[in-house]
Amino acid sequence: MKSIAVLPQGSVSHEALLHLLGGESVDLVHHKLISEVFLSTAGGTTDYSVIPIENTIEGSVSLHIDWLINEVNLPMQAEWIFPSIQNLIGHPQEFKGADGKTDYSKIVRILSHPVATAQCGQYIREHAPWAELEPTGSTSGAVEIVKDNPGKGWAAIGTTLGAATHGLEIVARRITDHNNNFTRFVLVGPEPVALARKSNGDKTSLLVTLPEDFPGALHQVLAAFSWRKLNLSRIESRPTKKKLGTYYFYIDVLEPIESVLLPGAIEEIKALGCQVRILGSYPTYTYEEEKAEVQ
Ligand SMILES: O=C(O)C(=O)Cc1ccccc1
């Protein structure tokens, strides 16, 4: 049985993984922090890590992409998307007013993963702009802290699974600023993944470093893809962290690495003097709403 490192029980990552697996049995190893998730697979304790890398509202989860680029050498082996449905969670009755409705003035602190908090910015500004916002390693980690601190006016933003895991109540449902809020996850690890579920295509993620003082280098890199009609689904720059103003380009190509034209494009880009690192070539799984078990 394969082992998979993932954020705590009831986190969005955990929900998303359960959906991807669709009942396939694996050994789940929960960690409080994403750094611990990465390191457990990098150190060989687990076979794969579940990493959220992009969100509809927040964009790239830069910290996680930077870990993939700089801290570990773990190829991406699968990608899938899953809705992030966030709720306000607290102790039963703690935020009830005399009229039975939620009395937001009782909320003094809201804890959650920063990506989840950012997804609910409008809701917080409208209902409890005074609340102190405390970042946690995961949404369910926030729910656990709230569980351990009753009567203090603390609430968490998290999933229904997170609330159920820790026996807390949903104070308000679906509080993200936009309903169509999805997160892209990757499974990273040394070996390819064999899932029973059928994939919906393949992707290759590349990290391209441009040579210095080469006017038009990015244009030429993109031309190598465009004249071969290789479809790109994402291009993003990340600082190299070595010198101010120098960037990597993170590029997703909608083809597997063994496709006819992609290796030639990579060779052409290398011939321009660029460095190319293959971050992974992997199946993608789209979200099929009718099969999902999200509340
Ligand atoms: O904190 C969690 O539950 C996570 O899995 C990280 C996260 C947070 C918000 C959106 C997607 C993933």
The ligand as a MOL file (V3000), in Angstrom:
LIG
                    3D

  0  0  0     0  0            999 V3000
M  V30 BEGIN CTAB
M  V30 COUNTS 12 12 0 0 0
M  V30 BEGIN ATOM
M  V30 1 O -5.4440 24.3500 5.1510 0
M  V30 2 C -5.9450 23.4550 4.4370 0
M  V30 3 O -7.0080 22.9060 4.6960 0
M  V30 4 C -5.2450 23.0970 3.1960 0
M  V30 5 O -5.3760 22.0010 2.7330 0
M  V30 6 C -4.4900 24.1970 2.5080 0
M  V30 7 C -5.5000 24.9550 1.7120 0
M  V30 8 C -6.1260 26.0620 2.2360 0
M  V30 9 C -7.0590 26.7450 1.4710 0
M  V30 10 C -7.3650 26.3090 0.1990 0
M  V30 11 C -6.7470 25.1910 -0.2990 0
M  V30 12 C -5.8030 24.5050 0.4520 0
M  V30 END ATOM
M  V30 BEGIN BOND
M  V30 1 2 1 2
M  V30 2 1 2 3
M  V30 3 1 2 4
M  V30 4 2 4 5
M  V30 5 1 4 6
M  V30 6 1 6 7
M  V30 7 1 7 8
M  V30 8 2 7 12
M  V30 9 2 8 9
M  V30 10 1 9 10
M  V30 11 2 10 11
M  V30 12 1 11 12
M  V30 END BOND
M  V30 END CTAB
M  END
